[in-house]
Amino acid sequence: MRDWPEFVEGEGYAVRLRSPESEESVDVAYVERDGEEAPYVRVRSTAGQELFERTLGAVTYALAAHSDNLMIYRWDP
C-alpha cells in the first residue's frame, strides 16, 4: 500500500492511510494474541467509506494468497 496516494506511514500489515478528499482514515494492524489463539489482521476506519472497502479488499486478497483458511468477521461496537 506504500504506493497508494492515501499512504501515510507503516509497512506490511501495519499501515495508516488517509483520504485527502473525505478525511477518512484507515488503520491496518497485525495483532498477535497471547495463548493458543491465532494472530489476526485488523482493519479499522473512521468512516467505512471507499478507502476502507478498497483496503479491506487488498488485505483480504493478500491474506488469501498465503492461506487455505481465511475467515473475515465484522465487529461493530
C-alpha positions in Angstrom: 0.0 0.0 0.0 3.1 2.2 0.1 2.4 3.3 -3.5 -1.2 4.3 -2.7 -1.8 8.1 -2.7 -3.5 7.7 0.7 -0.5 6.1 2.4 0.7 8.0 5.5 3.1 5.5 7.2 3.8 1.9 8.0 4.8 -1.3 6.3 3.5 -4.8 5.8 0.3 -5.4 7.7 0.8 -2.3 9.9 -0.2 0.8 7.9 -2.1 4.1 8.2 -4.0 5.5 5.3 -5.9 8.8 4.9 -8.1 10.0 2.1 -7.5 13.7 1.2 -11.0 14.1 -0.2 -13.1 12.6 2.6 -10.8 12.8 5.6 -11.4 9.1 6.1 -8.6 7.3 7.8 -7.9 3.6 7.8 -5.5 1.7 10.1 -4.3 -1.8 9.4 -2.7 -3.7 12.2 -1.2 -7.2 12.7 -2.4 -8.3 16.1 -0.6 -11.1 18.0 -2.5 -12.7 20.8 -1.4 -14.5 24.0 -2.1 -18.1 24.4 -3.3 -20.5 21.8 -5.4 -18.1 19.7 -4.0 -17.3 16.3 -2.9 -13.8 15.3 -5.1 -11.7 13.1 -5.1 -8.6 10.9 -7.5 -5.8 11.9 -8.7 -3.1 9.5 -10.4 -0.1 11.1 -11.8 3.0 9.6 -13.2 6.3 10.9 -16.0 6.3 8.3 -16.2 2.9 6.5 -16.3 4.6 3.1 -14.5 3.9 -0.2 -11.0 3.8 1.2 -12.0 1.2 3.9 -13.6 -1.0 1.3 -10.6 -0.8 -1.1 -8.2 -1.5 1.8 -10.2 -4.4 3.1 -10.2 -5.9 -0.4 -6.4 -5.6 -0.7 -5.8 -7.1 2.7 -8.2 -10.0 2.1 -6.5 -10.7 -1.3 -3.1 -10.6 0.3 -4.0 -12.9 3.1 -5.8 -15.4 0.8 -2.6 -15.8 -1.2 -1.0 -17.4 1.9 -3.8 -19.3 3.4 -6.2 -22.2 2.7 -8.5 -21.0 5.6 -9.4 -17.3 5.7 -12.2 -16.0 8.0 -13.5 -12.5 8.0 -15.6 -11.0 10.8 -17.3 -7.7 11.1 -17.1 -6.2 14.5 -19.3 -3.2 15.2 -19.2 -2.0 18.8 
